[in-house]
Amino acid sequence: MPEVSLPWGKQTLKVSLPANWTVEQVAAPSLKPAEADWPDRIAMALGQPGTGLPLEKLLVARRSGRIVLVLEDMTRHSPLGQILPIILREIRHAKIEDEQVEVVFATGMHPPMTARQAGEKLGPECRHLRWRCNPCRDGEAHVSVGQVGKLDVRIDRGVAGADLRIIISSVSPHLQAGFGGGFKMLLPGCASLETVRGLHRLGVARTPVQLVGTEAARNPMRLALDAAGGLIDEAHGKSFALQYLLDADDLPTAVAAGEVMPTQQMLTKQCSVSCGVLVDSSADVLITNAHPRDFDLWQSFKSVANTQWAARRRGVIICFTRCLQGLNGVNPPRWPISARWTRRLVSWLGPEALGQLAMRLIPRLSGDAAFFVRLATHTLHRNPVLIVSPHLKETAAQFPGLDIFADADEAIAAAVAMLGPQPQRVIVFPSGGITFPIPAAGGRRT
């Protein structure tokens, strides 16, 4: 009987598969372990950036100005407690007082962080710094810096008005923007709710295609947010980026600093090599593990969106996730229809029609949950999705169209009932949250 091993927090989850299922590929990332001197490499990158002026010179030139540190929230795993003291040392060396420094967590429209969570992120040496999250629902807290196409670029006033914005983030595959990092920390990270929604609409086409892992020139969302980032810098101040790839232990294995776009693009190339996996053929069963993006249901579902292109149409996707934060603000509607019949409705009506119908019947879906519903209906139109999450099952969490199981055996039995007893080809993504398939023939899959 074949068996697969999946990262499960700090442990390993072993899953037994039916005897007639053949694991054809384990699509794991090839990130090198971080070297022990990675903090020294960060300090060196700040002083010798790949592009632009060193951080020290940028700080000295703005000694009397406002400095904003734009940081990732709890859904990412950067070791900020070790990174921030290196940044703070540069700030103090430039004789800038702590009172001039503000931390803004780029929460986008994620739920705001608690004081405990912020303290964990900042670490003991930087816990004293003023911090806040992006107030995406407060229209007065954001200012327009211009238009990108039809998108009104509204950014947090404090971030937009800073003399120096220091963006600190990891770069990893992203289901819509191709790759994360760069100006994505400002938009949608520090943008108004309407701007966030506008950006999200750019990443869900009527006919879905694989956007994860695509280069900027072919990605509408990345093109828009890079252009919007340029507008922010033109309006006021300067942006400087420290970015990196994280290894399996969430430590920086590749580091770059300097101007935002070139830095992000350089790391994107390394990320593509390390996190993109060549897939020769489509699977009947795709097993994707949300690690390390298993924080809540929304983050976990990204592992499905990242990897679904490795499954054939109507092939079954089984997503494993700890999902300890549960729904965490997704707030789905009460849905009296079973997952099976919801999938049938998606098949009959089409994903766009069902999504529009749901938003008309349930007005609050036009808010934060609308994007998730639209992404889910597009995914379910292509593939049934089974979620294995003991925590979600224990808390009786539900989302329309998704079957949620307490253990692997139940989900596998459901997959067998869908596919039949014949042999099945299986592809496994043990770290689906940061991995994506590269079609063997090139191009994007639909």
Secondary structure, DSSP 8 states (H G I E B T S, - for coil): --EEEEEETTEEEEEE--TTEEEEEE---------TTHHHHHHHHHHS-SBS--HHHHHHTTTTS-EEEEE--TTS---HHHHHHHHHHHHHHTT--GGGEEEEE--TTS----HHHHHHHH-TTTTTSEEEE--TT-GGGEEEEEEETTEEEEEEHHHHT-SEEEEEEE--EETTTEE--GGGGTTTTTB-HHHHHHHHHHT--SS----TT--GGG-HHHHHHHHHHHHHHHHSSEEEEEEEEE-TTS-EEEEEEESHHHHHHHHHHHHHHHHEEEE-S-EEEEEEE-TTS-SSHHHHHHHHHHHGGGEEEEEEEEEE---TTTTTT-------S-HHHHHHHHHHH-HHHHHHHHHHHSGGGGSTHHHHHHHHHHHHHH--EEEE-HHHHHTT---TT-EEESSHHHHHHHHHHHH-SS-EEEEEETTGGG-EEEETT-S---
